[in-house]
């Protein structure tokens, strides 16, 4: 078990497994008939997954335009609260196929809000790609189109995901053992 900043972190999905799955997801995405594809990464947690998935998509001869949106759905701590846009995209989505990329699908509130926002702006279609799907935490009817891994009911860190702004840099997805 790796020790990072004095914390034991159990590896849930290692870097090799994640890289292999990103290639598989890119192949799945490439089979869709997308026109004028706009990829929107939901920050902050998705930044590493989005970068790796977009590079894998390039290997499949997809060259999407890339944007970033900063959506907040947390009140204090890790309790999900009101969803709001902290930083919006710059591009028009009307008539375009949009692929939202996020780190984890838990309650579904953030992704539903963001998908509905893009559809209200006239997107031709909106698909969702997530690294992790934690169905045990779902609060609304929401499914991703592309899922990296089913996630057990753990608080996970690494590969862009954090706890109190720590552990984003880890090349794997892990679970902090003990008090994070």
Buried (B, 14 or more C-beta within 10 A) or exposed (E): EEEBEEBEBEBBBBBEBBEEBBBEBBEBBBEBEBEEBBBBBBBBBBBBBBBBBBEBBEEBEBEBEBBBBBBBBEEEEEEBEEBEEEEEBEEEBEEBBBBBBBBBBBBBBBBBBBBEBBBEBEBBBBBBBBBBBBBEBBEEEBEBBBBBBEBEEBEBBBBBBBBEEBBBEBBBBBBBEEEB
